[in-house]
Amino acid sequence: MSSKMNILRYLTKTDANGKQNQLTTRQARAMFKIQHVAARIYDLRSEGFRIYTNNRRLKDGRRVKAYRLADAQSVSKMFA
């Protein structure tokens, strides 16, 4: 499976609390072995997927960017 499809599949799922998954660069590198995460997000946006970038602050004070898919329910139908 391509790295773009891995990202899309992850972003369409929900966590245990029912919240939609968000993906940080560090998570994508660890889970999917993607080195250029921002480039794959750019590619997905170019293909018409609405992916938002949210700034988050971790407990230790570091700032990270988390990617979120805007219309996850409609995209999840692709994987059904």
C-alpha positions as CSV (number, residue, x, y, z in Angstrom):
1,M,0.0,0.0,0.0
2,S,1.3,3.5,-0.8
3,S,2.3,6.0,1.8
4,K,-0.6,8.3,0.7
5,M,-3.1,5.5,1.2
6,N,-1.7,4.6,4.6
7,I,-2.1,8.3,5.7
8,L,-5.7,8.4,4.3
9,R,-6.7,5.2,5.9
10,Y,-5.3,6.3,9.3
11,L,-7.0,9.7,9.1
12,T,-10.4,8.2,8.4
13,K,-10.5,6.1,11.5
14,T,-11.6,7.2,15.0
15,D,-9.9,6.6,18.3
16,A,-11.4,4.8,21.4
17,N,-13.2,8.0,22.4
18,G,-14.9,8.4,19.0
19,K,-12.7,11.3,18.0
20,Q,-11.2,11.4,14.5
21,N,-7.6,10.5,14.3
22,Q,-4.9,13.1,13.8
23,L,-1.5,12.3,12.5
24,T,1.8,14.0,13.4
25,T,5.0,13.8,11.4
26,R,6.6,11.7,14.1
27,Q,3.7,9.3,14.1
28,A,3.7,8.9,10.4
29,R,7.5,8.3,10.3
30,A,7.2,5.7,13.1
31,M,4.1,3.9,11.9
32,F,4.5,4.0,8.1
33,K,8.2,4.7,7.6
34,I,7.4,7.9,5.6
35,Q,10.3,10.3,5.6
36,H,8.7,13.3,3.7
37,V,5.3,13.5,5.4
38,A,4.6,17.1,4.4
39,A,5.2,16.1,0.8
40,R,2.7,13.3,1.0
41,I,0.2,15.6,2.6
42,Y,0.8,18.1,-0.2
43,D,0.2,15.4,-2.8
44,L,-3.1,14.4,-1.1
45,R,-4.2,18.0,-1.0
46,S,-3.4,18.3,-4.7
47,E,-5.6,15.3,-5.4
48,G,-8.5,17.2,-3.8
49,F,-8.5,15.8,-0.2
50,R,-9.2,18.5,2.4
51,I,-6.5,18.1,5.0
52,Y,-6.1,20.6,7.8
53,T,-3.0,21.3,9.8
54,N,-3.5,22.0,13.5
55,N,-0.8,23.3,15.8
56,R,-0.6,21.4,19.1
57,R,1.5,21.9,22.1
58,L,2.8,18.8,23.9
59,K,3.0,18.5,27.6
60,D,6.7,19.2,27.6
61,G,6.1,22.5,25.8
62,R,7.2,21.4,22.2
63,R,5.0,22.5,19.4
64,V,4.0,20.0,16.7
65,K,1.7,20.0,13.7
66,A,-1.1,17.4,13.5
67,Y,-2.9,16.7,10.2
68,R,-6.6,16.1,10.2
69,L,-8.9,15.0,7.3
70,A,-12.0,17.3,6.9
71,D,-14.4,14.9,5.3
72,A,-13.3,11.6,6.8
73,Q,-16.7,9.9,6.5
74,S,-16.9,10.3,2.7
75,V,-13.3,9.2,2.2
76,S,-13.8,6.1,4.5
77,K,-16.2,4.8,1.9
78,M,-13.2,4.3,-0.4
79,F,-11.9,1.6,2.0
80,A,-15.1,-0.2,2.6
